[in-house]
Amino acid sequence: AYVLNIKQPGDYYLTPITYDYTVPATPVTITAGQSIVNQTLTVTTGTYHITGKVIDAVSSIGLGGVWVQAKGTNNSAVVISNTDGSYDLVLPAGQYAINVLADTTVPGSFAKGYTSFNNHPLNVTVNGNAAGMDIALTKGDIQVSGRVLDQAGNPVPGLPVEGKIRGAIDVREPINFSISGSDGSYSLGLFTGTNWDIFLNNNSAQSLGYLGTISHDLSTAVGSLTGHDLTVHPITAWIQGTVKDSTNKLLSGVEVQLHNTDSSITASVFTAQDGSYRLGVFAGTWLLDALTTVQALPAVAEQTLTLSDTQTSTNDFSV
């Protein structure tokens, strides 16, 4: 038996973490005050061993204590690399994408001072044991630092800060994380490049009740950068709605994005299985869009809305 206490209503995935098994991500939608019982989670026994090492891209030294994920069409598996960097995933037959898990909530490469990638997996067809599936990570030798502050200039600790190069610029989507300290300070270890965006990790910040500014297109080619402060705002209002097609079918997995008028603050979320979405904001004017063209659907018109504190605005999209 298990019990989870959920702080905020919303859409979640329940995923048991266990070795030598693959597990599905079970979607649940939780409303305020709701209790869900008898939510059984089923795991599948793995059959084949997929082995390799997590290594430094330059020295080939093994990196221990890093979560490695194999993601299939309907299930996934995780394992933590050993002290020498080796890992052993036990999987049933199928197609998998294997990568270091880019997530602020688990032991990841960022805790070791390395960048990882959102979109640079080892694509593997599993129909027997396979070895030599090494994952090379790049050391983040260039520091980008600043502070996370509220509007009054007070430090806000415990918020995840993300550094990423957008997929339109680098299809691998290099990424790294830091957590703001007691004085609001953060430091990201990045590699030499241009077009680094620095911002609050959207999912975590939303769940913690904050929205923050973004620093666009920083270049680390000149070396370390300091003073890139982020201003955060507490969430005091909500935007929610659904996305559906011309037959009124509700569409899941559509990214809904919002930004303020000068694009200094952005946030996004993907629609749940029932086509719904919910984003936390604060009082002001916002521009809202559903990125339907990514799913080869017609574009929808961007919506402009102005909210006051405590307001919940319902904004639907029809393709």
Solvent accessible surface area in square Angstrom, and as a share of the most:
residue,aa,sasa,rsa
1,A,160,1.24
2,Y,103,0.39
3,V,128,0.74
4,L,105,0.52
5,N,143,0.73
6,I,67,0.34
7,K,159,0.67
8,Q,54,0.24
9,P,52,0.33
10,G,20,0.19
11,D,64,0.33
12,Y,69,0.26
13,Y,145,0.55
14,L,21,0.11
15,T,54,0.31
16,P,32,0.20
17,I,93,0.47
18,T,46,0.27
19,Y,106,0.40
20,D,81,0.42
21,Y,79,0.30
22,T,0,0.00
23,V,7,0.04
24,P,48,0.30
25,A,52,0.41
26,T,29,0.17
27,P,50,0.31
28,V,15,0.08
29,T,65,0.38
30,I,26,0.13
31,T,81,0.47
32,A,88,0.68
33,G,90,0.86
34,Q,85,0.38
35,S,101,0.65
36,I,71,0.36
37,V,114,0.65
38,N,146,0.75
39,Q,55,0.24
40,T,113,0.66
41,L,42,0.21
42,T,96,0.56
43,V,55,0.32
44,T,65,0.38
45,T,91,0.53
46,G,11,0.10
47,T,85,0.49
48,Y,63,0.24
49,H,79,0.35
50,I,0,0.00
51,T,42,0.24
52,G,8,0.08
53,K,75,0.32
54,V,0,0.00
55,I,27,0.13
56,D,16,0.08
57,A,53,0.41
58,V,142,0.81
59,S,60,0.39
60,S,68,0.44
61,I,115,0.58
62,G,18,0.18
63,L,19,0.10
64,G,16,0.16
65,G,27,0.26
66,V,0,0.00
67,W,30,0.11
68,V,0,0.00
69,Q,42,0.19
70,A,0,0.00
71,K,128,0.54
72,G,14,0.14
73,T,125,0.73
74,N,123,0.63
75,N,40,0.21
76,S,16,0.11
77,A,6,0.05
78,V,13,0.08
79,V,22,0.13
80,I,59,0.30
81,S,4,0.03
82,N,84,0.43
83,T,134,0.78
84,D,78,0.40
85,G,0,0.00
86,S,29,0.18
87,Y,4,0.02
88,D,58,0.30
89,L,3,0.01
90,V,16,0.09
91,L,0,0.00
92,P,23,0.15
93,A,67,0.52
94,G,29,0.28
95,Q,116,0.52
96,Y,12,0.05
97,A,31,0.24
98,I,1,0.00
99,N,26,0.13
100,V,2,0.01
101,L,33,0.17
102,A,31,0.24
103,D,50,0.26
104,T,23,0.13
105,T,108,0.63
106,V,29,0.16
107,P,61,0.39
108,G,1,0.01
109,S,4,0.03
110,F,45,0.19
111,A,73,0.56
112,K,87,0.37
113,G,26,0.25
114,Y,17,0.06
115,T,0,0.00
116,S,4,0.03
117,F,14,0.06
118,N,68,0.35
119,N,87,0.45
120,H,100,0.45
121,P,43,0.27
122,L,59,0.30
123,N,124,0.63
124,V,13,0.07
125,T,79,0.46
126,V,3,0.02
127,N,117,0.60
128,G,22,0.21
129,N,112,0.57
130,A,29,0.23
131,A,80,0.62
132,G,60,0.58
133,M,47,0.21
134,D,63,0.33
135,I,14,0.07
136,A,53,0.41
137,L,3,0.01
138,T,45,0.26
139,K,85,0.36
140,G,5,0.04
141,D,106,0.55
142,I,25,0.13
143,Q,75,0.33
144,V,0,0.00
145,S,29,0.19
146,G,8,0.08
147,R,93,0.34
148,V,0,0.00
149,L,29,0.14
150,D,40,0.20
151,Q,136,0.60
152,A,86,0.66
153,G,40,0.39
154,N,79,0.41
155,P,56,0.35
156,V,15,0.08
157,P,75,0.47
158,G,41,0.40
159,L,3,0.02
160,P,5,0.03
161,V,0,0.00
162,E,10,0.04
163,G,0,0.00
164,K,45,0.19
165,I,9,0.04
166,R,86,0.31
167,G,23,0.22
168,A,106,0.82
169,I,82,0.42
170,D,28,0.15
171,V,111,0.64
172,R,81,0.30
173,E,41,0.18
174,P,0,0.00
175,I,5,0.03
176,N,4,0.02
177,F,12,0.05
178,S,14,0.09
179,I,79,0.40
180,S,4,0.02
181,G,30,0.28
182,S,103,0.66
183,D,73,0.38
184,G,0,0.00
185,S,45,0.29
186,Y,6,0.02
187,S,55,0.35
188,L,0,0.00
189,G,10,0.09
190,L,0,0.00
191,F,34,0.14
192,T,84,0.49
193,G,17,0.17
194,T,73,0.42
195,N,42,0.21
196,W,0,0.00
197,D,3,0.02
198,I,0,0.00
199,F,37,0.15
200,L,12,0.06
201,N,25,0.13
202,N,36,0.18
203,N,113,0.58
204,S,22,0.14
205,A,3,0.02
206,Q,26,0.12
207,S,55,0.35
208,L,80,0.40
209,G,20,0.19
210,Y,60,0.23
211,L,6,0.03
212,G,9,0.08
213,T,29,0.17
214,I,28,0.14
215,S,21,0.13
216,H,87,0.39
217,D,69,0.36
218,L,23,0.12
219,S,41,0.26
220,T,0,0.00
221,A,64,0.50
222,V,128,0.73
223,G,24,0.23
224,S,72,0.47
225,L,33,0.16
226,T,109,0.63
227,G,60,0.57
228,H,45,0.20
229,D,68,0.35
230,L,1,0.00
231,T,47,0.27
232,V,0,0.00
233,H,19,0.08
234,P,71,0.45
235,I,27,0.14
236,T,50,0.29
237,A,1,0.00
238,W,62,0.22
239,I,0,0.00
240,Q,57,0.25
241,G,7,0.07
242,T,38,0.22
243,V,0,0.00
244,K,59,0.25
245,D,27,0.14
246,S,100,0.65
247,T,106,0.62
248,N,102,0.52
249,K,131,0.55
250,L,77,0.38
251,L,18,0.09
252,S,55,0.36
253,G,38,0.36
254,V,1,0.01
255,E,39,0.17
256,V,0,0.00
257,Q,74,0.33
258,L,1,0.01
259,H,47,0.21
260,N,25,0.13
261,T,101,0.59
262,D,102,0.53
263,S,45,0.29
264,S,36,0.23
265,I,5,0.03
266,T,61,0.35
267,A,6,0.05
268,S,26,0.17
269,V,41,0.23
270,F,123,0.51
271,T,7,0.04
272,A,15,0.12
273,Q,128,0.57
274,D,68,0.35
275,G,0,0.00
276,S,26,0.17
277,Y,6,0.02
278,R,82,0.30
279,L,2,0.01
280,G,0,0.00
281,V,0,0.00
282,F,38,0.16
283,A,42,0.33
284,G,27,0.26
285,T,50,0.29
286,W,2,0.01
287,L,36,0.18
288,L,0,0.00
289,D,37,0.19
290,A,3,0.03
291,L,45,0.22
292,T,1,0.01
293,T,80,0.47
294,V,122,0.70
295,Q,75,0.33
296,A,98,0.76
297,L,48,0.24
298,P,86,0.54
299,A,78,0.60
300,V,24,0.14
301,A,83,0.64
302,E,87,0.39
303,Q,45,0.20
304,T,94,0.54
305,L,17,0.09
306,T,96,0.56
307,L,7,0.03
308,S,64,0.41
309,D,79,0.41
310,T,127,0.74
311,Q,71,0.32
312,T,65,0.38
313,S,18,0.12
314,T,87,0.50
315,N,22,0.11
316,D,73,0.38
317,F,5,0.02
318,S,72,0.46
319,V,32,0.18
